């Protein structure tokens, strides 16, 4: 806890922030792992500068889902479309919130062609996790970070549910 006049660690360091990229990389290494959803086609964004619209196509539970949504910006539109597509199979995804967004330029000498690393902090109210993605396209990095963040949310929910079931059986 911080005290007046004393500098403590950054707030995120005061909490257990899970490295979801690392957790998912480990899961993806197992031959039996089946992701809860797959991105079938690249996203599309229409952005007039007023109310961007994002369209995505995913496979969730063996069903192809095509969704579109708007947002206050392209990342919000992508998040809304992805949540809308996932909600029928995973209703609790509505509880997942983006609590921080950061973008860092790599290779700044490349100008507008520089790679951008997008880092998101997400929470379901019980845990906080971090995901990062790198791309020359900030929207693409954001979309893939969101997809990984939601995948992690689904995996953790399933894990917690299994743990509760095992505890109830004992």
C-alpha positions in Angstrom: 0.0 0.0 0.0 1.3 3.5 -0.8 1.7 6.0 1.9 1.6 9.8 1.5 4.9 11.2 0.4 6.5 7.8 -0.4 6.8 6.5 -3.9 5.8 2.8 -4.2 5.8 0.4 -7.1 3.5 1.2 -10.1 0.0 0.2 -9.3 0.0 -2.7 -11.8 3.0 -4.1 -9.9 1.2 -4.0 -6.7 -1.3 -6.6 -8.0 -0.7 -10.0 -9.6 -0.9 -9.3 -13.3 -0.8 -12.6 -15.2 1.3 -12.8 -18.4 -1.4 -14.3 -20.6 0.9 -14.5 -23.7 3.2 -16.8 -21.8 0.3 -19.0 -20.4 -1.2 -19.3 -23.9 2.1 -20.1 -25.5 2.5 -23.0 -23.0 -1.0 -24.2 -23.7 -0.5 -24.1 -27.5 2.5 -26.3 -27.1 0.4 -29.2 -25.9 -0.8 -31.4 -28.7 -4.3 -31.9 -27.2 -5.0 -28.2 -26.7 -8.1 -27.0 -28.6 -8.5 -23.2 -28.6 -12.1 -22.2 -27.7 -12.4 -20.2 -31.0 -10.5 -19.6 -34.2 -10.3 -16.5 -36.4 -11.4 -17.7 -39.8 -10.8 -14.5 -41.8 -9.1 -11.2 -41.2 -11.1 -8.4 -39.6 -12.4 -5.5 -41.7 -12.7 -1.9 -40.4 -14.7 0.9 -42.0 -13.7 4.1 -40.4 -15.3 7.4 -41.4 -13.8 9.1 -38.4 -17.2 9.3 -36.6 -18.3 5.7 -35.8 -15.9 3.0 -36.9 -17.4 -0.4 -37.8 -15.5 -3.7 -37.5 -16.5 -7.0 -39.0 -15.0 -10.4 -38.0 -15.6 -14.1 -38.8 -14.7 -16.7 -36.2 -15.4 -20.4 -35.5 -16.7 -21.0 -32.0 -18.0 -24.4 -31.0 -17.8 -25.7 -34.6 -20.1 -22.9 -35.8 -19.0 -20.1 -38.1 -20.0 -16.7 -36.7 -20.0 -13.5 -38.7 -20.4 -10.4 -36.6 -20.1 -6.6 -37.0 -20.2 -3.9 -34.4 -19.4 -0.2 -34.1 -17.4 1.6 -31.5 -15.9 5.0 -30.5 -12.7 4.0 -32.2 -11.4 1.1 -34.3 -10.1 -0.9 -31.3 -13.4 -0.4 -29.5 -15.3 -1.6 -32.6 -13.0 -4.7 -32.9 -13.5 -5.5 -29.2 -17.3 -5.1 -29.5 -17.5 -7.3 -32.7 -15.3 -10.0 -31.1 -17.4 -10.0 -27.9 -20.6 -10.1 -29.8 -19.4 -13.1 -31.8 -18.2 -14.9 -28.6 -21.1 -14.1 -26.4 -23.5 -16.9 -27.6 -20.9 -19.6 -26.8 -19.3 -17.8 -23.8 -21.9 -15.5 -22.2 -19.5 -14.5 -19.4 -17.2 -12.8 -21.9 -19.4 -9.7 -21.3 -17.7 -9.4 -17.9 -14.3 -9.0 -19.4 -13.1 -5.4 -19.5 -10.2 -3.7 -21.1 -8.6 -1.7 -18.2 -5.5 -0.4 -20.0 -4.2 0.1 -23.5 -0.7 1.0 -24.4 1.1 1.2 -27.8 4.9 1.4 -28.1 6.8 2.2 -31.3 9.7 0.0 -32.2 12.3 0.9 -34.8 11.3 4.6 -34.7 13.8 5.3 -37.5 11.2 3.6 -39.8 8.8 6.4 -39.4 5.2 5.4 -40.1 6.4 1.9 -41.1 7.6 1.2 -37.6 6.4 -1.8 -35.7 4.0 -1.1 -32.9 3.6 -3.2 -29.8 0.2 -3.1 -28.3 -0.2 -4.1 -24.7 -3.6 -4.6 -23.1 -4.6 -5.2 -19.5 -7.9 -7.0 -19.1 -9.9 -8.1 -16.2 -13.0 -10.3 -15.4 -13.3 -8.8 -12.0 -11.5 -11.7 -10.4 -8.1 -11.5 -12.1 -6.0 -9.1 -14.3 -4.0 -10.3 -17.2 -1.7 -8.7 -19.8 -1.4 -9.5 -23.5 0.9 -8.0 -26.1 1.1 -8.2 -29.8 3.5 -6.7 -32.4 2.7 -5.6 -35.9 3.3 -2.7 -38.3 -0.4 -2.2 -38.2 -1.7 -0.9 -34.8 -5.3 -2.2 -35.5 -3.9 -5.7 -36.4 -1.8 -5.8 -33.2 -4.8 -4.6 -31.2 -7.1 -7.2 -32.7 -4.8 -10.1 -32.1 -4.1 -8.9 -28.5 -7.9 -8.7 -27.9 -8.4 -12.2 -29.4 -5.6 -13.6 -27.1 -7.0 -11.7 -24.1 -10.5 -13.2 -24.7 -9.0 -16.7 -25.3 -7.2 -16.4 -22.0 -10.5 -15.3 -20.3 -12.3 -18.4 -21.6 -9.5 -20.8 -20.7 -9.2 -19.3 -17.1 -13.0 -19.5 -16.6 -13.0 -23.2 -17.7 -10.0 -23.9 -15.4 -11.8 -22.2 -12.4 -15.0 -24.2 -13.2 -13.1 -27.5 -13.3 -11.3 -26.7 -10.0 -14.7 -25.9 -8.3 -16.1 -29.2 -9.6 -13.2 -31.2 -8.3 -13.4 -29.5 -4.9 -17.1 -30.2 -4.7 -16.5 -33.8 -5.5 -14.1 -34.2 -2.6 
